[in-house]
Amino acid sequence: MAEERLQKILARAGVASRRKAEELILAGRVWVNGAVVDRLGSKADPDHDHIKVDGRLLRPARRLVYLALNKPDKVVTTVHDPERRITVMDLVRGVKERVFPVGRLDYHSEGLLLLTNDGELAQRITCASSHVPKTYLVKVNGALTPEQEEQFRTGVPLHGRRTAPAGLRLMKRAVNPWYEVRLIEGRQNQVRVMFRHFGLLVEKLKRVRIGHLELGRLQPGEMRHLSAAEVERLKRATGGENA
């Protein structure tokens, strides 16, 4: 096989998404033929070069695995946590292949999370240009005015850049109402920050859909394997195989 960019090799081997693989390279955690490689754009030949990540020899993924998990509250969306909190990986049982979470839900957020060892698909799902919508149910400590709802939909300033157009629907009118929020981008704590822009605090946040994939009846902490049809639909939605 000809030489390829190192981050692409790591993603295809199921180490992480391509973006996360770039972080591993920059952190000096990747070695090729006994030498640290910490520059993006570096290339290697996976058939002939000796590639290690965190001291472990890189081996191609034996089979591609796709999991849907209902992430509970107070669980970290990461592979390792230096504070030794419960991570989503502690909830993955009976899976021999090494998988990783696609994107993230913050510590107090719940709901649908994908885990896989398909780095290429993970990259396409998290890439903003793919416009894969994520849908959330959100309980807030107050109601938006009609004018604020319209501004929420058209975009609000977030870290110096306006958010992309979003879907917003009032699901339950109450002192602490529930909204359905649909985003096509995934900036850090985006839903919480968007409501905070209007002086409101999110009390509960659950992701219920990624693209056409639904949380369904999965209970908190439960996981299931995606069907072949679900995987194929995700690939088509992100411009992958058979798109």
Secondary structure as the mmCIF struct_conf table of DSSP 4:
data_model
#
loop_
_struct_conf.conf_type_id
_struct_conf.id
_struct_conf.beg_label_comp_id
_struct_conf.beg_label_asym_id
_struct_conf.beg_label_seq_id
_struct_conf.end_label_comp_id
_struct_conf.end_label_asym_id
_struct_conf.end_label_seq_id
STRN STRN1 GLU A 4 ARG A 5
HELX_RH_AL_P HELX_RH_AL_P1 LEU A 6 ARG A 12
TURN_TY1_P TURN_TY1_P1 ALA A 13 GLY A 14
BEND BEND1 VAL A 15 ALA A 16
HELX_RH_AL_P HELX_RH_AL_P2 ARG A 18 LEU A 26
TURN_TY1_P TURN_TY1_P2 ALA A 27 GLY A 28
STRN STRN2 VAL A 30 VAL A 32
TURN_TY1_P TURN_TY1_P3 ASN A 33 GLY A 34
STRN STRN3 ALA A 35 VAL A 36
BEND BEND2 ARG A 39 ARG A 39
TURN_TY1_P TURN_TY1_P4 LEU A 40 GLY A 41
STRN STRN4 LYS A 43 ALA A 44
TURN_TY1_P TURN_TY1_P5 PRO A 46 HIS A 48
BEND BEND3 ASP A 49 ASP A 49
STRN STRN5 ILE A 51 VAL A 53
TURN_TY1_P TURN_TY1_P6 ASP A 54 GLY A 55
STRN STRN6 ARG A 56 LEU A 57
HELX_LH_PP_P HELX_LH_PP_P1 LEU A 58 LEU A 58
BEND BEND4 ARG A 62 ARG A 63
STRN STRN7 TYR A 66 LYS A 71
HELX_LH_PP_P HELX_LH_PP_P2 PRO A 72 PRO A 72
TURN_TY1_P TURN_TY1_P7 ASP A 73 LYS A 74
STRN STRN8 VAL A 76 VAL A 76
BEND BEND5 THR A 78 VAL A 79
TURN_TY1_P TURN_TY1_P8 PRO A 82 GLU A 83
STRN STRN9 THR A 87 THR A 87
HELX_RH_3T_P HELX_RH_3T_P1 VAL A 88 LEU A 91
BEND BEND6 GLY A 94 GLY A 94
BEND BEND7 GLU A 97 GLU A 97
STRN STRN10 PHE A 100 VAL A 102
BEND BEND8 GLY A 103 GLY A 103
TURN_TY1_P TURN_TY1_P9 TYR A 107 HIS A 108
STRN STRN11 GLU A 110 THR A 116
BEND BEND9 ASN A 117 ASN A 117
HELX_RH_AL_P HELX_RH_AL_P3 GLY A 119 THR A 126
HELX_RH_3T_P HELX_RH_3T_P2 ALA A 128 SER A 130
STRN STRN12 LYS A 134 VAL A 140
BEND BEND10 ASN A 141 GLY A 142
HELX_LH_PP_P HELX_LH_PP_P3 ALA A 143 THR A 145
HELX_RH_AL_P HELX_RH_AL_P4 PRO A 146 THR A 154
STRN STRN13 PRO A 157 LEU A 158
TURN_TY1_P TURN_TY1_P10 HIS A 159 GLY A 160
STRN STRN14 ARG A 161 ARG A 162
HELX_LH_PP_P HELX_LH_PP_P4 THR A 163 PRO A 165
STRN STRN15 GLY A 167 LYS A 172
BEND BEND11 ALA A 174 ASN A 176
STRN STRN16 TRP A 178 LEU A 183
BEND BEND12 ILE A 184 ILE A 184
TURN_TY1_P TURN_TY1_P11 GLN A 188 ASN A 189
HELX_RH_AL_P HELX_RH_AL_P5 GLN A 190 ARG A 196
TURN_TY1_P TURN_TY1_P12 HIS A 197 GLY A 199
STRN STRN17 VAL A 202 ILE A 210
TURN_TY1_P TURN_TY1_P13 GLY A 211 HIS A 212
STRN STRN18 LEU A 213 GLU A 214
TURN_TY1_P TURN_TY1_P14 GLY A 216 ARG A 217
HELX_LH_PP_P HELX_LH_PP_P5 LEU A 218 GLN A 219
TURN_TY1_P TURN_TY1_P15 PRO A 220 GLY A 221
STRN STRN19 MET A 223 HIS A 225
HELX_LH_PP_P HELX_LH_PP_P6 LEU A 226 SER A 227
HELX_RH_AL_P HELX_RH_AL_P6 ALA A 228 ALA A 237
TURN_TY1_P TURN_TY1_P16 THR A 238 GLY A 239
TURN_TY1_P TURN_TY1_P17 GLU A 241 ASN A 242
#
